[in-house]
Amino acid sequence: MRRLTALLLLLPLAPAFAADASAPAKAVVPPPPAISPAAAAEPEPEVRLIQKGDEKIEEYRLNGQLYMVKVTPSHGVPYYLIDDNGSGVMKQIDPATRIVIPRWVLVRF
């Protein structure tokens, strides 16, 4: 009975033993995904990093046009300059005003 149980347990491994051990296994590589022409035509933004002393400036451009600047001062909070309508006029945007943070009081001391 034990031999029969062991034989039944080893039965699924039989094809692995039957394969030629001297032949290298062929790797099956799936073909690369097709890129649609619309996705290939979408431009990616260019980011230019400028270091002025301790201040860091990041310029974001799309098709050569500047649309956002992030300024990180040496001490203080980073701020953003954004061109909303493509006119070339930058407006300062405070990220703290755009993000609503809940201000619940959990514990008072």
C-alpha positions in Angstrom: 0.0 0.0 0.0 2.8 2.4 0.8 4.5 1.7 -2.5 1.3 2.5 -4.3 0.8 5.7 -2.4 4.4 6.8 -3.1 4.0 5.9 -6.8 0.8 8.0 -7.1 2.5 10.9 -5.4 5.5 10.8 -7.8 3.3 10.4 -10.9 3.0 14.2 -11.6 6.8 14.4 -11.6 7.1 11.8 -14.4 7.2 14.3 -17.3 10.2 16.1 -15.7 12.1 12.8 -15.5 11.2 11.9 -19.1 12.6 15.1 -20.6 16.1 15.0 -22.0 18.4 16.3 -19.4 21.2 17.1 -21.9 19.0 19.5 -24.0 18.9 23.0 -22.6 15.5 24.3 -21.6 14.0 26.8 -24.0 13.0 30.0 -22.3 9.6 31.3 -23.4 9.8 35.1 -23.7 6.5 36.9 -24.3 6.6 39.5 -27.1 6.8 43.2 -25.9 3.5 45.0 -25.6 2.5 47.0 -28.6 2.6 50.8 -28.2 -0.3 52.6 -29.7 0.7 55.6 -31.9 -1.3 57.9 -29.7 0.6 56.9 -26.6 3.9 57.1 -28.4 3.1 60.6 -29.6 2.5 62.0 -26.0 5.4 64.1 -25.0 7.0 63.7 -21.5 7.8 66.7 -19.4 11.4 67.8 -19.1 12.7 68.7 -15.6 15.7 71.0 -15.2 17.3 71.1 -11.8 19.2 74.3 -10.9 21.2 74.7 -7.7 21.9 78.2 -6.5 23.8 78.0 -3.2 21.5 76.2 -0.8 18.4 77.0 -2.9 17.1 74.4 -5.3 15.0 75.3 -8.4 13.1 72.7 -10.5 11.8 73.9 -13.9 9.1 71.7 -15.6 8.7 72.1 -19.4 6.4 70.5 -21.9 7.2 70.9 -25.6 9.8 73.5 -24.6 7.3 75.7 -22.8 7.8 76.4 -19.1 4.6 75.6 -17.1 5.8 75.1 -13.5 8.7 76.0 -11.2 9.3 74.6 -7.8 11.5 76.6 -5.5 13.0 75.0 -2.4 14.8 77.6 -0.3 17.6 76.6 2.0 15.3 77.1 5.0 11.6 77.5 4.8 8.7 75.9 2.9 9.0 75.1 -0.8 6.6 77.0 -3.1 5.4 76.6 -6.7 5.0 79.0 -9.6 2.5 77.8 -12.1 1.4 79.1 -15.5 -2.3 78.2 -15.5 -3.3 79.3 -19.0 -0.1 79.2 -21.0 0.3 83.0 -21.2 3.8 82.9 -19.6 2.7 84.7 -16.4 3.6 82.6 -13.4 1.3 82.7 -10.3 2.5 81.5 -6.9 0.5 78.6 -5.6 0.6 77.6 -2.0 0.1 73.8 -1.7 -1.2 74.2 1.8 -4.2 76.0 0.5 -5.0 73.4 -2.1 -4.8 70.4 0.3 -7.5 70.2 3.0 -6.0 68.7 6.1 -8.4 67.6 8.9 -7.6 69.4 12.1 -9.4 67.3 14.7 -8.3 67.6 18.3 -7.6 64.1 19.6 -6.0 64.9 22.9 -5.4 68.1 24.8 -2.8 68.5 27.6 
